[in-house]
């Protein structure tokens, strides 16, 4: 059960970071030189560990053969 909760948290973090990067509503508007893009990049960098965890867990499930196959 706890494993699914971790996967859902990781997915929410990754999707949230991507939406923050794409949507025009930011903590620092993209029109502000340098700082407007820096907050986007920092958030994406912070989401990389969650993406790696999500990819590893989902990749493990895809590589394993199904029982009885």
PyMOL commands that set and color helices and strands:
alter all, ss='L'
color gray80, all
select helices_A, chain A and resi 2-22+35-63
alter helices_A, ss='H'
color red, helices_A
deselect
rebuild
show_as cartoon
